């Protein structure tokens, strides 16, 4: 089935861009239109993550942030204060329709992603979208198909894939240092920040699901999710289990109600095991030469278990800021016409898992096949 057929077979509402923007004179940026190999970025949204997006793209060689749009007057005031000379407006159409913009970063609530990204693609812009990619798999499929027709790039902002820790873990798995994988166990908990438009799964789990998808080279088969709501209509505590073939299992704990902030991931393999503590200042990744060997005994009920406990070592990690590396990679992909590994297809896989987790949550932990 084509993406178009899949899209037509699914339901789902649409959110108008007008719900996010206000009218203003279109074409303000046209005076900056020049023939250049520089990638000219427009940023839509200057809330929590927007300032980081503007700062990092502004520091990339071969890239220039030319405009920022946000409906909040306070946000626009902060843009003017931090980046003098940058065009700012409350109307997203100035960026979406401007011939002086080559690529658009969508840094807004997830319910706005589809309409904004679609409009950008229709206007010939490459798109960089904050996680999660879209509110539904149907929307993601439509954007992927549109980008392919327009020969444009989509990159989903799964920033953790560009950290030194994930890069090193990916390398270790590629080299076979861990052996066959057994499990992936992640904890991402803290006190808040409560979101008003999504539950804790859609807020925090995209980080872990994208990392898991990047490291485990198998397609997930099924998802089970349980959770509970305590203060609003959205789950604030959730536990997600993802089943793969060959006995690989992943577990993700996300929580807005933890008294402490925890960011740990355990990966167990046949040869070695690994602990990633993202809050550690120095030795974020530790590899343990530990494992278990099991042999059959004289009878069916006897198992001979032996334990291996060797050295621990902490590999050196690349110190580069992840978002800066990701921004540079996006600009490089545009310049070279290359397809990024964290493209729309990657974003779609994560959205499908989020949707499955939501279905399982609503049915009190029913297994949902993928």
Beta strands, then each sheet from edge to edge (+ up, - down):
strand 1: 39-44
strand 2: 63-69
strand 3: 87-89
strand 4: 103-106
strand 5: 126-130
strand 6: 154-157
strand 7: 181-191
strand 8: 222-228
strand 9: 237-243
strand 10: 249-255
strand 11: 257-269
strand 12: 273-277
strand 13: 285-296
strand 14: 303-313
strand 15: 368-369
sheet 1: 3+ 2+ 1+ 4+ 5+ 6+
sheet 2: 14+ 13- 12+ 11- 7+ 10+ 9- 8+ 15-
end
